[in-house]
């Protein structure tokens, strides 16, 4: 008996419906899996662990194709490992998404004519929790629709009690180790979200601006500087030049008049200035530019903030109260009127930072913030990859990782929000600063206040691999499932998330890595390789495709495009093709079951098997080995393609078709083929299951009577190989393919029967005569047989009597026309390849294409001539 036949049947339907209807199958099946606890991991199990934590989607989010893509791959990994006997944990959860969630709730308040300040902090946070409970987490239901095999009993949220304790614990430890500090630095400020954001949350795009060159100083003290942000000149506290620039040496150390103000500013020499760029002189605004801030620090310059948190000018005078962009135009106009404008370039296209959430132009701003000193943490994160404790796949992505962690700047972790983990620091009436851990009592009494800022969302999600398992407590889950095995995520968040987890994991877990492998995927694109967007009409809701074609079809399409680290183009016609594949699996399995496919009884020994049986079993075991190797290398596209061609081409199109004559004949050979077909279907459905779970579950339980394919054993390569049988069937396929091509070339209909004589004596094809005649619609030769076409192929000879089946004159005319076209194509290609001037200028790919045309033309000429020769004489 096979291992599956030993399972207790669950009374499957004896017959499958004539058509596969995903909408009727998927929802009930998923709920059955969850109810039976198939996805729940047991920390007390003796099985080896396999752990993946889901990249937590935003609580405000909904399933998009990027989610569906990565979730499909993670689900495939964990389903396979579960079938292989691992205690497989795929842990779900959501991120509180500080800025995004606060924005959503503030918009809702705005509809009521209120702001968060009308409610106050405590009431506003309570309102956010209410929103989260009522509207948040929509994506979790959509994950069920996709078939995510996650352990719902372990679902976490970055603001839940346990994770909040983890955040406070690690903040306190980092603070005590002097790896967290508070300082005034230049940060990226969003005037719309009214908070600092990190460097990696700034999106740069080319904007049309204006480059203005303006004259500072008077007479011999004149110097020209250029800027795209004229409004910041109100905060200039110096002009900087290179110390070796002879043009300005006489000005270094002197003060010059700052236009539109009553101030003078010094000219300083700084090696940061490039003397070859522009005029070789730059204005210095330390409070509104990171490079200028560094110059200001070196030269002890004053830092003047000239606008408030909304980007409104605060400097007393004619520009006070203007928005920064209004002030820009007004200041340029005033400088022009004062004769200070030397040159204007408009439009001036340059790269400008925008808030990744609201798309508002970022304003560099001097601000008191909390920072993580990343140097020692980043070094540890780099070392873990360099010494092999963590593997990055594909390996070529390592350079991108090292470029980031080896050059990481200190991380601004404070955000000016109310929704999030509030910074656990209290300030006393006499300047005291106290950091409070989760077991500490916060200071109380008159004058004590807690820091009003919250932590960057990425701070808490950086703890995700271990905080979700119960850290800082030493829980059974943490002991069993940490470190996790694979982090599968997009290459675009190496900087956002991957590096954060590496730094915090190594720090918190005493040098133990958070995951053993980082598997980086590409991004989902449209069918032309372009970024999907709502504005261009190319964005796709994966739920629409699931409704139309089924979740399996969407999953298979995404997996089949998943080459490591490269982007995934996808179009609806590809999903339709995957739907057709699911239908093919359904229909072929239904046919097989109707014709005796079974897993009952032992698989017959090789000597009782036909060459066709031995061929498919040999190919089956090679496919098992191939798929295993590709899974271990995260080659989802290649393994999906291998399964597609094995299932469709070899099992359904060849083995099933070749076995039809055996099934029709009945008897012991039919029983043997039925058992072999059952074995092949059992293994094939298991191999397909991690990627297309729903259709395979339905078919497998019907075939085997087993409880569920989710908990079935993963196939193993038995080692059975039969190279001779593979060669024999390859020859048989060659004969059938060539004769089919000949029939098509002669214009014969697929079902049209033709008298034929087969000469198979002395070849391995003799036992296959019945199958050959069945598949090629060849009837016995009869007494009046007269061969009008003879095809020697594969060591055999197939003679056909085409008299009465085709119009020979019309066929000769058609072939003559095709021959003339092929000869013309050959002549044109030959002429181009013989043109030395063309070859000298044409790109290699163009020349290669023409060579390919020439080769095909030669093949077409040879084929058409052979067809003409095979036609009977008129």
Secondary structure, 3 states (H helix, E strand, C coil): CCCCCCCCCCCCCCCCCCCCCHHHHHHHHHHHHHHCCCCCCCCCCCCCEEEEECCCEECCCCCCHHHHHHHHHHHHHHHHHHHCCCEEEEEEEEECCHHHHHHHHHHHHHHCCCCHHHHCHHHHHHHHHHHHHHHCCHHHHHHHHHCCCCEEEEEEECCCHHHHHHHHHHHHHHHHCCCEEEEEEEEEEECCCCEEECHHHEEEEEEEEEEEEEEECCHHHCEEEEECCHHHHHHCCEEEECCCCHHHCCCCCCEEECCCCCCEEEEEECCCCCCCCCCCEEEECCCCCHHHHHHHHHHCCCCCCCECCCCEECCCCCCCCCEHHHHHHHHHHHHHHCCCEEEEEEEEEEEEEEECCCCCECEEEEEEEEEECCHHHHHHHHHHHHCCCCEEECHHHHHHHHHHHCCCCCEECEECCCCCCECCEEECCCCCEEECCCCCCCCCCCCCEECCCEECHHHHHCCHHHHCCCCCCCCHHHHHHCCEEEEEEEHHHHHHHHHHHHHHHHHHCCCCCCEEEEEEECCEEECCCCECCCCCCCCCCHHHHHHHHCHHHHHHHHHHCCCCCCCEEECHHHHHHHHHHHHHHHHHHHHHHHCCCCCCCCCCCHHHCCHHHHHHHHHHHHHHHHHHHHHHCCCHHHHHHHHHHHHHHHHHHHHHHHHHHHHHHCHHHHHHHHHHHHHHHHHHHHHHHCCCHHHHHHHHHHHHCCCCHHHCCCCCCCCCCCHHHHHHHHHHHHHHHHHHHHHHHCCCCCCCCEEEEEECCCCCCHHHHHHHHHHHCEECCCCCCCCCEEEEECCEEEEEECCCCCCHHHHHHHHHHHHHHHHHHHHHHHHHHCCHHHHHHCCHHHHHHHHHHHHHHHHHHHHHHHHHHHCCCC
